Amino acid sequence: MRRILLSCASLAVLLLPAAAGARVSAHGKSGPGYLVVRKAAGDGGHPVVTLVVKGFVLGRVSPNKEARIDIYHLPRAGHAPQVVGDSGVPVTWRGRVPGMEYNGSGFRFRAIGGYYRVVVRGAGVYLFAGGHGNVELRGSSFARSRDGTYSLDGAAPRSMPGRTLKFDLGRG
């Protein structure tokens, strides 16, 4: 089951960025955007990735690394997020939006077909996201060679930024 899911996710990550460029309609609306984060690592206090997206988020934490993932199921969300390898604890964002916090290493997560807020802290995080929304990225400010990479809409991978980088996902 895991191999099938990983194969499907890998195929989607490879094929969808090419299709995104072709999805701009005659009305000027843009198609979904795509984000790939590999081996992300931060300084500890700041989130490595903060993502608010209507679409999907797939990810994992390496077995030998520690991370904390908060997934909030926003209003109008589709399916509930799923996590394999950690049971999680309930949390709220801004005192009213329910979510779950997952801590540890060696677990996988997915939130598909809805509207989600995902906050990632720690190291060894791999994340694949697609849809429309907002993204904030921030790598390590002192370990620049070991803070991972990100790629947007199929572009060449770049080192995680040392300062917070904000951008829209899927807005053209």
N, C-alpha and C positions, 0 to 999 in steps of 0.2 A: 504494500500500500504506500509506504513512504517513498519507495523508488519510483512508483508511478507518479505521485505528486511532484517529486523533485524533477522528474523528466518533463512533465507538463509545464512546470514553472520555468525550467531552463529553456524549453522551446518557446514559450511565450516571451521570455526576455530577449531571445534572439530574433524573433519574427515581428513582434509588435512595434519596435521603433521604426522599422522600415515602412510599416503600414501607417504609422502616425502621420508621416509627411504626406501621404496620399489621401488622408481623410479630411483635408480642408475642403469644405463644401463650397458650392457656388455662392452661398450667402455670406461667406467670409468667416464662418465659425470655425474655430480650430478643433482638431481632434484631441484625444487624450495625450497627456505627457507621460514620460516614463523616467524613473529614477532607479539607478543601481548603486548600492553602497557595498563596498567590500572591505573586510577587516577593519571596520571603523573603531577608533579608539579616541577617547577624550581625556580631559584633565581630571575628571571625577565629579566636580560640582555642576558643570554646565552640561546640558543635553548634547549628545553627538548629533542626533537627528530629532527634529520635531516636525511632524508631518500631519497635516489636516487634509484629507483626501476623500473624494467621492469616487470610489473605484475599488482597488484592491491593494493589499500589502501582504507580502510573504517574507518571512525571514527566519533566521536562526542565530543562535549564539554558539560559538565554538566550545567544544568540551573542556578545553584548558583555560578558558577566559571567564571572567565574571561580568555580568551585565544586569541591568534592570530595565524592563520594558513595561510601560504603562499603556494600555489600550482602552480608549474610551469609545463607547458605542453611542454616537451622536444621534440626535433626533432625525428621523427619516432614514435611519440606518436599515440595512437589509439583514443579512444573517449575522448571528452572534459570532464574535471572534473565537477561534479555536487555538489551543496551545497543547503541544505534546511534550511531556517531560517536566512539567511544573504545574502545581495546582493553583497558585496565585492567591491573592487576598483582595477583597473589595476596596476600592478607593473612589473618591469623587474629585472632579475637577471644578473649581470655582464653586464648590459647595452644592452643586446641583446636577452635574453630569456624571452618571455612574460609569465605572470602569473597573478594570482588574490590573493589579500590579504583579509582575512575574520577576523573580530574582534568581540568579544562579548561573549555571553554565550547562551547555549541552541540551538546550531545548529549542523547539521550533514553534513558530506562530504563524497564523494567517487570519486575515480579515478580508472577506471577499464579498463584493456586491452590495456595498452600502456606503455609509458616511462615517468616517472614523478619525480619531485623533490618536496618534501613536507618538510616544516620547521614549527615546532610547538614551540610556546612560551606560557607560562602562566601556568594554573592549571586546573585540572578537565578534562583532556584529556584521552579519550579511543581511541586506534588505533589498527587496525588489518591490517597487510600487508603480502603479499606473492609474491614470484617471485625471481628474481636475481638482486642484486645491492649492495649498501653500506649503512651502518647505523651508526649514531653517537647518543649516548644517554648520557644525563647528568641530574641528579636529583638535588635536593636542597643540598647545602653543609652545611646548618645549621638546616634544619628541616628534618632530615633523617627518622624519623618515619612517616612522612606524605607526602613523595615525590612519592609514587606510586610504582608499580612493573612492571617488564618486563619478558617475557618468549620467548625463542628462540627455534624454532623447537619442540615445545611440552614439553620442559623441565619444571621443577618446577619453579614457579614464584620467582624472586629475587628482592630485593630492587633496585631502580634506583641508578646508581653509582654517587658518589659525585664528581668525575672527569670525563671528557669526555672519554667514552668508544667507540672505533671504531671496527667494524667487517664487514665481507662480509656476505651477505645474499644469500643463495642458491649456494654456491661455493664448498660445501663439506668440 
